[in-house]
Amino acid sequence: MSVRKVIIAGGGVAGTATALALKKFGIEAEVYEAHPSGGADAGAFLTVMRNGMAALATINAAEAVDAVSFPARAVALLDASGQQLGHRPIDGPARTLTRAALYQALQDLAIARGIPVHHGKCMTGATTGPDGVDVSFADGSRATGDVLVGADGIHSVTRRLIDPDAPDPRYCGQHVVYGYTAGNPAGLALDEYHMVRGSRAFFGLTVPDGDGRTWWFARLQGESPAAGLSPDQWRDRALQMCREDSTPVHAIIAASGANIVGSDSYDIPTTPLWHHGRMVLTGDAAHAAVPAAAQGASMALEDAVALAATLQNHDSPAIAFDAYEDRRRAETEETVAASARLSTRSAPADADTRRG
């Protein structure tokens, strides 16, 4: 095994899970995260589906994630009048948690296992040679290793280093808003997702048992990006889209607290080059999806295990990267495309259970 030390750009799900997987396979890794603390998107939440939980189990991280999450047991679909159209169990285990909690759980595990995690390290460039890679950061510091893993998200610097002509992320004509409301005013079944196909937008509600809040999200169509809105402005946008419906959604959103976060949805349908020389992409840097299929985190976790295994099994980084891409590209591109289709037709997609 010629790869002994890996530099990882990005301390989110993909980057930290990759470090944990490499550690399990006996490869040293260091994580460099641009964000000064745990990570961005503090108010957003997600579901790790069965395939993602299996990847976490492989790197001995499932128990840590269980401790900061809640089970996602079933999905109920309602129409704009509040009529239930269907109900089905989620093929679990599947767990719901905030994105920040997932970041923190994985980073705490990495530190406990002796993996250095450096915050406030914004990568600005990297040079590679026959024997390794030299990475530079905005604060003037540098790091060296055998390979660089770009786990630096949808706006990846590593992707541009690998291929200056790599496509930009594609705006998908949609905003996603997340929020929380005290109690369970609608009397919803616990640990289930209640997906509402509204007359103007798509909404999701869940009440994790023991949390004391209703968690909600809204998928809102928008011709152009709307980044920079305040929490109140995001709430108002969501309220406008459910005002005419006879469902609990409007009352729940109206009563929500200040912890509201909204964002524009982007994806990357395909990235022509996943790797070059001693640099390789993982997670959203390679295959970002809109959240409709509930597979973004789970795909990143599967990437982590696949990349670490191929680096362990092959002496040449180039051969390892080829094997990793062969294992992951087709499946992830199919999921990204499916998620894009689901998000455009107001389907009950955010708790899609077909994978996992």
Secondary structure, DSSP 4 states (H G I P E B T S, - for coil): ----EEEEE--SHHHHHHHHHHHHTT-EEEEEESSSSS-S-TT-EEEE-HHHHHHHHHTT-HHHHHTT-EE--EEEEEETTS-EEEEEE--S--EEEEHHHHHHHHHHHHHHTT--EEES--EEEEEE-SS-EEEEETTS-EEEESEEEE---TT-HHHHHH-TTPPPPEEEEEEEEEEEEES-TT-PPTTEEEEEE-SS-EEEEE--TTT-EEEEEEEEE-SS--TT--HHHHHHHHHHHHTT--SSHHHHHHT--S--EEEEEEE-S--S-SEETTEEE-THHHH---GGGS-HHHHHHHHHHHHHHHHHH-SSHHHHHHHHHHHHHHHHHHHHHHHHHHHTTT-S-TT--S--
